[in-house]
């Protein structure tokens, strides 16, 4: 039985809220913290984009809320050789237009990845070790990798399968990103179909009547961008939305005590960090440096790290809804360096001494780029870091802007330093380090999120070797060495891991996901 959507009565006190109002249709309205930048499922590795894609499309494999890999469009797979994986497609699956899924659709999808132009963070991150994808027959696909590749099953979770017929076109990539943003070619096998989208406004999906799996509970899903967490919370309490991402950290306790709402949380996984420009001599946003870039000096990067009181940020800014970070990977992630699980303690005196030793005793000025409304308390975190840096003589201003503007600036390398984030949804740190810190090489699909353009040949070597090592113990040792090398070089400055939370109206529940994706097909009624 599905419960119909009903309204929450507005009340001044959370504890006084009660359920009531007339029954409406089986619609689900979700308040999103950030809207997608594109509907093209291969344009931008960005959580708001990927969660929409995974509601319309499906990949060969999937991950459950804990990150464990499960079959999806591939019902089984086997190694034909150390570098050849044969995937047997699930029988009876059709696209939302009623056409059958075949191996040709899979081949087309993987072939398109490298052809999508102007990708800010390219999906070649997940296909860079794939040499070829071929159809053995209509129901069998062979993926050949350049080396034995233990993370293939995890990486292809991020490559949802397109309909070759619907997504083909005269451009090299078939349907262009612009066309897909208009809703053209968005034919998938997933539980929902595309209805409409207007940037800055609602994205609307409808139940896929041809869906092969368990039908979702909702006829219609409205994904509404609401960047202000207080506004999302007010909308939920007023009954204007049924579910919201990322509760205001100061309100979590009140919401948990409120019987009119249901709060669910997942283990911390998403890292929040500061990336630093280590490539250019004349870096934008740095003043008083005489055309030099202080961030290229390890001592300066270490000083900036030592100036940050991560525990204070977690306690005072995040309200305890975060875990201070010493690495880009959590302590439970495969390959995180044990020596860098705990966050470094602040030491302002040592930070000042390092700046003086590096020749910057008189300090310099810098602008810290930040989104406002993309990550939990992002602008406040940036302002706090700026104050901490200013205390050691690095006078810091914050450029906090709306997420679309921030991403445009970040991708254009307009920042010398910026607050960034990465969803660790592979449970292994290799993919994170490959995306964030390997030497940027678009053709090789490495360093795709390396906005600081950090480059270390030894780190590249360790990560390359690890990616082709099937033995778990040997691969873990290589990743731990790579992680330690990056952290001890202050290649990037980890701050904390968010503890993701969702709030739903009473009667609804959601299996909270470590990857922080909000997938409407998994929002269910409690009975």
Buried (B, 14 or more C-beta within 10 A) or exposed (E): EEBEBBBBBEBEEBEEBEBEEEEEEBBBBBBBBBBBBBBBBBBBBBBBBBBBBBBBBBBBBBBEBEBEBEBBBBBEBEEEEEBBBBBBBBEEBBBBEEBBBBBBBBBBBBBBBBEBEEBBBBBBBBBBBBEEBBBEEEBBBBBBBEBBBBBBBBBBBBBBBBBBBBBBEEBEBBBBBEBBBEEBBBBBBBBBBBBEBEEEEBBBBBBBEBBBBEEBBBBBBBBBBBBBBEBBBBBBBBBBBBBBBBBBBEBBBBBBEBEBBBBBBBBBBBBBBBBBBBBBEEBBBBEEBEEBBBBBBBBBBBBBBBBBBBEBBBEEBBBEBBBBBBBBBBBBBBBBBEEBBEBBEBBBEBBBBBBBEBEBEEBBBBBBBBBBBBBBBBBBBBBBBBEBBBBBBBBBEBBBBBBBBBBBBBBEBBBBBBBBBBBBBBBBBBBBBBBBBBBBBEEBBBBBBBBBBBBBEEBBEBBBBBBBBEEEEEBBBBBBBBBBBBBEBBBBBBBBBBBBBBBBBBBBBBEBBBBBBBBBBBBBEEE
